Amino acid sequence: MAVSEKMKNFSEKSSWIRKMFEEGARLKAEYGNDQVFDFSLGNPDVPPPPEFRKILMAAAAETRPGQHAYMPNGGLPWVREAIAARMSAEQNIEVNPGDMLMSCGAAGAINVVMKALLNPGEEVILLAPYFVEYNFYVDNHGGVGKVVKTDEQFNIDLAAIEEVLSEKTKAVLINSPNNPTGQLYSADSIAALGDLLDSASQRFETTIYLISDEPYRKIIYDDHEVPSIFEFVRNSIVLSSFSKDLSLPGERIGYLAVHPEADDKAALLDAMTLATRILGFVNAPALIQRVVAELQDAVVDNSIYAGRRELFCTILEEAGYDFIRPKGAFYLFPKSPIDDDVAFCSILQQQKILAVPGRGFGAPGYFRLAFCIDEDYIGRSAAGFRAALAEATG
């Protein structure tokens, strides 16, 4: 067989996702795009900030030699300076340009981190629900994903994490604001997690890193604040992208930063720089690096997402669904009214509503709804949500 057994196995495990998208394409072909309520994709549809186009055009018009040449693998130095300055304010600790690297999106950054950190068989703890690709990224570099559930409110469960910590643990990977739940981990829980990892590191005579994936940091509601990781956890790595806060997912631009006082920082950064090259990224895209450097204070119009969230929450509340109100990101993660979340998503499809089963995020019994779609679609989906719930519970 031409395809590796590992990839065949991965494909089979995620085949229900492929079937869902195929069913979505069938529904759209049969009924028309405007009659299908597609809440399956977390693909930002809010336009980039107004200044983006002007800065992009100016960067593209630049004629000085070397604008599109190779560069240091870690990225353009002055771009890293701009991002480090903004991160210093966010993290309440001085981040130097030498503490960070530019990456091909947050996904590229995670793969670089895993390549640099992991020996074969070492473990990375993932907090469920989690972004569906995390397990694949860990496996890419010989690691083993250890899935640990969060509590009923999708907050960090320290006792559950403590149970699986071992001499094989290399890192804990968190995502807050969270995809798929929209939950935001508190400063107290981050500090307590840091203390737990410090204690375990001493016990096992190793260093266990906290890795924080933060692409939704600026997509926040109700005056909530995303706590600093660096302020509370010394052996930590923060990474992010501009896919969500600037609506640039197709540009594949992101970054990572290592805590200024982390153990083995210099060796770790050297390894990440090498990983950037040997994984085939070489460096983050040159043109878009220059653009985002000038957009560090910019963000998409969050009021659009906030309005959609309010409408969606009202629809689900009135229909009788059980869910946690999201504090950030652009997802809802309601509880399925029946145990089989895949079966319930099929019932929703009968109402021309596309949702993602929760088991794809390590949380069977739930389903994800993305509100990267016009309010008109959300509003017109209300009857379908009511009908699906009635059918499932009737």
N, C-alpha and C positions, 0 to 999 in steps of 0.2 A: 504494500500500500504506500502511495506517495506521501500521505499525510502521517505525521508522527502520532503514536498512540496517545501521547499526552494531549496534543491538540484535539484529537478526536474525542477524548474524554471530556476536555473543557467544553467542546462544542455541544456534546450531548447533555452536559449539565445545564447549559444555558439555552437549550433548544426551545424551551417554552417562551423565552423572550423573542427569539426569532419568529416563532409561530404567531405571537401577539402582533408583531409588526406586519407580518404577512396578512393577518386578518384585518388589520387597520387599512392596509392598501386595498384589500378587497372591498371593504365597506366604503371607502372613499370613491373607488371606481364605480360602485353600484349606486350610491346615493348622492355623490358629490361632496367635495371637501367641506362645503358650508353646512352640511347636514351631519357631519361626524365631529364629535367632541373629543379631540385628541389631547389628553392630559398626560401622555406617556413620556414625552421628552423634556428634559431639563435644558432646553436650547433657548438662551435668552433672546427675546424678541423686542425688548425695549431698545430704542436707538442709542448708540454711543453718545457721550456728552457732546454738545454743540461744537466745542473747541477742537474736538478730535479731527474733523475733516480739514480744518485750516492747518493744523500742525502736521497732519499726514501729507498734505499737498506741498507744504514748505520743505519737508524732509525729502520727498520724492524729487523735488526740483533742484535739490542741492547737487552741484556739479564738481565739487572738490574731489580730487583723486582719492581713492580708497574708501568711498562711502559704502561700497558693497563688498569689501575685501574680507579675508580672514581676519580674525582678531584673537586676543587671548581667550582660551576656552571658557573662562569664567564670565566673559562679557565685556562690554565697553566700560572702561574705568569710570568715566563721568556719569554713565547711566547708573552704575552701582552706587556712586556717591549720592545721587538724587534719591534712590530708593532707601539707602541706609539712613539718610536724614529723616525721611518720613517714618521709617520703622523705629528709629530712636524715640520719636514722640509717642508712637503707639505702644511700644514695649516698656517705656519708662526706664530705659537703660541705653547707654550709648552703643550703637551698632556701627562698626566701622565698615567701609567698603570692602576691606580685605576679609571680612567675616562672611561674605555672601557671594553667590554665583547667580548669574542669569541662566534660565532654563527654557526648554521647549514646553511651556505650560507647566501646570502643577503635576500632571502625570509624568512628564519627563523628570521633574525634580524628585518625585518619589522614587522613580527607578534609579536615578543617580544615587540617592541616599542609600537605597537597599543594596546596590552594587558595592558601595563603599563600606557598608557596615557588616554585611552578612557573610558568615562562613556556612558551608552546607549543614543543614539540619538545625540551625539556630532559629529561634522563634520570635515572631512579632505578634503581639496581642492586638486584636481588632475588637472594637466595641460595637456590638450589634444593637440596632441596625447600622450598617456601614455601606459606603459606596461600593457598588458591585465589583469594581475592578481591583480593589485592594488585594484580595487573595491572589489574583493573577500576578500582580506586581511583586509580591513577596516570593511567589514560586519562581518567577523569572530568574531570581538570583540565588536559588538553592535553599531559600528559607521555608519555614512552615508557619502558616497563619493559625493562631490560636484564638478562636472566637469566644468572646465573653459577653453575656447579655448585660444591658443597662437595666435600670429599675423600671417600674411601671410608668414613670413619667419620662423615660428615656434619658435619665441623668446617670452620671458615673456611679457604678456600684463597686466601691472599693473592696468590699469583702470578696466579691466574685473575682476581681483582678488578683487579689492576694492569693487566692486558691491555686491559680495557675502559674504564678511566678516561680521560676526555677533557674538553675545554673545555665539553662539553654536560652533564657529570655534575653533578647538583644534590644528590644524596643517595644514601646506601646505607641500605636498610631491612632490619633484622635482627629475628629473633624467637627469643628464647632465655629459658627452655626452649622448644623448637621444636615447632610443629605443622607437619608430622606425625611427626617422628622421635623426639621426646623428648630430643634432644641438648641439651647445655648448653655454650655457648661459654665457654672458659676466660678468666681475667683476662689472661693473657699474650697470647692471641689478640686480645682487645679492645684492649689497649694497642698491639699491633703494627698493628692495623687503623687505630687513631687516628693513629699516626705516618704510615702510608701516606697517609691522607686529608689530613693537614696538608701533607705534601710535595707531593701533587698540587694542593692548593689554591694553594700558592705558585707552582708551575710554571705553572698555568693562570690565575693572578691572579683567583681567585674564592674562594668559600667552599663547601666540600662538607660537608654535614651528615651525621652518623650518627644515624639514627632507630631507636630500640629499642622494639619492641612487646613488652610484658612481662605479658600477662594470666595467665601460668602461674608467675609469680615465686614464689609461696608453695606451689606443688604440686611438691615436691622430695623425692627419695628418697636414702637411704643417706648422710645427713649432708652432701650436696653443698651448695654455696653459690653463689648467683647473684652474679656480680661487679658492682660499681658501674660504670655507664657514665660518669657524671659525673666520677668520680675519674680516669679515664684519657683521656677525650675531651672537650675543651673545647667544640668546636662540635657539640653533640649535643642531641637531644630525646628524652626518655623519655615514653612514653605507656602507659596500661594501662586496665584496667576491673576491676569487681568481679563479673564474670560467672562466673569460675572459682573464685576463692579464697573467695567468699561464696555461690556457687551462685545467682547472681541474673541469668542471661543475659537474661531477658525484661524486666528493669527498665531496661535500656539506660542504664547509668551508668558513666562512666569519667572520665579526666582526662589532661592532658598537661602537661609541664614542660620549660622551656627552661633549659639550663645557665646558671647565674648570670653567667658571664663569656663567653657566646657572642657572636660577632660580630653586630652589628646586632640585639641582643636586644630593645630597645625597639620598633623598627620591626616586628620579627617578631611580637612579642606583640600589637601593635596590629593587624597584618594578620590574625592568628589570631582575635582578638576580632571583627573585622568579618566574617571568614569564617563564624564560628559563626552570625552573624545572617543573612547573605545566602544561606547554604546551606539556610536554613529551620529550623535547629535552635533558634535564638533563645537558648535556654539549656537546660542539662541539667535533667531533671525535679526539681521543687522538693522534693517529699516524700521521695524516695529519697536526695537529697543530704543532707538532715538526718539520715537514718538511718545512712548509711555513715560520716558524720563520727564517729559514736560506736562504730564497729566497726573502727577502724584496727589494733587488735591481735588481731582475731579472724580465724579461718580455719576452713574446713570440716574435718571429721575425715579427715585425709590417710591415716590407717591403713587406711581402707576402700579407697582407691585403691591403696595399697601392697600390700594383700593380693591384690587382683585382679591387679596386675602380676605378683606372684610366681606365681600360679596360671597366668596366661596364658603367661608365659615358660616354665614347666615343660612345659605342653602343647605349645608350639611346638618346644621343644628336643627333647622325646621323639619328636615326629613327624618331626623332621629338617629344620626350616626354618632358613634363614640370616637372622639379624637382629641388630641392635645393641640391647643392653639399655637402655631409656630411663632417663635420669637425672631427668627431670621430665615434667610434663604428664600426660595420660592416654591416650597412644597408643603403639602398636607399629607399626613400618614394615618388615615383613619383605621380603626379596627374593623376587620371583616365581620359582617353579621353572622357568617358561618365559618367553621373551622378551616375549610379549604379555600384559601385566598385565591388560588388559580381558578377554581370553579366560580367564585364570586366575580372575578374579573370577566369570566365568560358571560355571566348574567349581565354585567354592565355592557358588554359588547352587543348584546341583544338590543340594548337601548342606544346603540351607536356611541357609547362612551368607552374610551380607551384609557386604561389604568395599568400600572405595573404591580404584579403580585409581590407581596412583602418578602417572600422566601428568597427572592433574588438579592435582597439586602440582609440576609441572615435573620429575618424576622417573619416567619410564617404566621398567618393569621391577621395580617395587615395588608394594606395596598397603598401605593403612592400615587398622588395626583400632583402634577406640575402646573403651576399657573403662569406659564410662559405663553399665554394665549389671550386674545382680546376678551374684554369683559362681556361682549355680546355672546360669545360661545359659552362662557361660564353661566351667564344668566339663563340661556336657553336650555342648559343641561339639567335644570332643577327637576323637571318632570321625570326625566330618565332616572335620576338618582332615587326619587321617591318610588318609582315603579320597580326598580331593581331591588330595593330593600324589601318592598312588599312581597315580591316573588321569592326572595331568599328566605324570608321568615314566615311566609304564609303556609 
